[in-house]
């Protein structure tokens, strides 16, 4: 008769990407994504404002969250460094900075990512948010 509800809920949670937005990404994005039912945390909520990029990645990784950032250059370096050291992360999603007037585009891209991908698709990868535009 199907799976018990608790187990089904646990399996569903394993198939949904949890996001951590670094301090460059507007906090309004978290609020709106939560309205769609997604699990999103901001650097501000985590008490991580002003921390080094590596600390953001370490925090997101410890929480099992993929990090979304506009800081392509530094996080690409971090990704390569972690890969060489055999460290794992839940995914680094980068995007060129989208101004607030393009908030709708940022939201649309994030919704496509969260609707199309599962955690294993992006784990230990550096992905461009625009990859999910189709």
C-alpha positions in Angstrom: 0.0 0.0 0.0 2.9 2.4 -0.6 5.5 3.7 1.7 4.8 4.9 5.3 4.4 8.7 5.2 7.6 9.3 7.3 9.8 7.2 5.0 8.3 8.8 1.9 8.9 12.3 3.3 12.6 11.3 4.1 13.1 10.0 0.5 11.5 13.2 -0.9 13.9 15.4 1.1 16.8 13.4 -0.3 15.7 14.4 -3.8 15.4 18.1 -3.2 18.4 20.5 -3.3 18.8 22.6 -0.2 20.4 26.0 -0.9 22.6 28.3 1.0 22.8 31.8 -0.4 26.1 33.6 0.2 26.0 37.3 1.2 26.2 38.5 -2.5 22.8 37.0 -3.3 19.7 39.0 -2.4 18.0 37.7 0.7 14.6 38.3 -0.9 15.4 35.3 -3.1 15.3 33.0 -0.1 12.0 34.4 1.0 10.4 33.8 -2.4 11.9 30.4 -2.9 10.5 29.4 0.5 7.0 30.4 -0.6 7.5 27.8 -3.3 8.3 25.2 -0.6 12.1 25.1 -1.0 14.6 24.8 1.8 16.8 27.9 1.6 19.1 29.6 4.1 21.0 32.9 3.8 24.4 33.9 5.0 22.7 36.5 7.2 20.4 33.9 8.8 23.4 31.6 9.4 25.4 34.4 11.1 28.0 34.2 8.4 28.2 37.8 7.1 31.7 39.0 6.6 33.2 35.5 6.7 35.7 34.2 4.1 34.5 32.4 1.1 36.0 29.1 2.3 34.0 29.5 5.5 30.8 29.9 3.5 31.6 26.7 1.6 32.5 24.8 4.7 29.3 25.9 6.4 27.1 25.0 3.4 28.9 21.6 3.1 28.4 20.8 6.7 24.7 21.6 6.3 24.4 19.5 3.1 23.5 22.6 1.2 24.6 23.7 -2.3 25.9 27.3 -2.3 24.7 29.9 -4.7 27.0 32.8 -5.3 27.8 35.6 -7.8 31.5 35.2 -6.9 32.5 33.0 -9.9 36.3 33.6 -9.8 36.9 32.8 -6.1 34.5 29.9 -5.9 35.9 28.3 -9.0 39.3 28.4 -7.3 37.8 26.9 -4.1 36.1 24.2 -6.1 39.4 23.2 -7.8 41.2 23.3 -4.5 38.7 21.1 -2.7 38.7 18.7 -5.7 42.5 18.3 -5.5 42.3 17.8 -1.7 39.5 15.2 -2.0 37.0 17.3 -0.1 33.4 17.1 -0.9 30.6 19.7 -1.1 26.9 19.7 -2.0 27.5 21.8 -5.1 28.7 25.3 -6.0 26.2 27.2 -8.2 27.6 30.3 -9.7 26.1 33.1 -11.8 27.1 36.4 -13.1 25.7 39.0 -10.7 22.1 39.8 -11.6 20.9 43.2 -10.5 17.7 43.6 -8.5 15.9 44.8 -11.6 16.6 41.3 -13.0 15.3 39.6 -9.8 12.6 37.8 -11.9 15.3 36.2 -14.1 17.3 35.1 -11.0 14.1 33.6 -9.5 13.2 31.8 -12.7 16.7 30.3 -13.1 16.7 29.1 -9.5 13.2 27.6 -9.8 14.4 25.7 -13.0 17.4 24.4 -11.1 15.4 23.3 -8.1 12.7 21.7 -10.3 15.1 19.9 -12.7 18.1 18.8 -10.6 18.5 16.5 -7.6 21.4 16.8 -5.1 23.5 14.1 -6.7 23.4 16.0 -10.0 25.3 18.9 -8.5 27.3 17.3 -5.7 31.0 18.1 -5.9 30.4 20.1 -9.1 30.8 23.8 -10.1 27.6 24.6 -12.0 26.5 27.8 -13.8 23.0 28.7 -12.8 22.4 29.5 -16.5 22.9 25.8 -17.4 19.4 25.3 -16.1 17.8 28.0 -18.4 16.3 25.5 -20.8 
